[in-house]
Amino acid sequence: MGPSSVVAAHFDQTLDVLFIDGGHGAEVAWADYESWTPKVLEGGLLMIHDVFEDPRDGGRPPYEIYLAALSSGRFEQTSREGSLRVLLRLKKR
């Protein structure tokens, strides 16, 4: 056990599903995103919880990593339910 980024550094398997529902602080959210999303295999899912477009509804870091995933070109949104966003890892071109 330890910080998510430390665990990710020692985790050498690919993931079919990654569910990010951690801390809402910028440092923690970005560490989760940067440490774990490279492990999602093509065709796998990235699920991010507590994504709020309006800052009055919740913290910004989950929304910011959601936007980063979309703008990376590696993921596209497949569905949303409340504050949960589900993204598909795209195949490399």
Secondary structure, 3 states (H helix, E strand, C coil): CCCHHHHHHCCCCCEEEEEECCCCCHHHHHHHHHHHHHHEEEEEEEEECCCCCCHHHCCCHHHHHHHHHHHCCCEEEEEEECCEEEEEECCCC
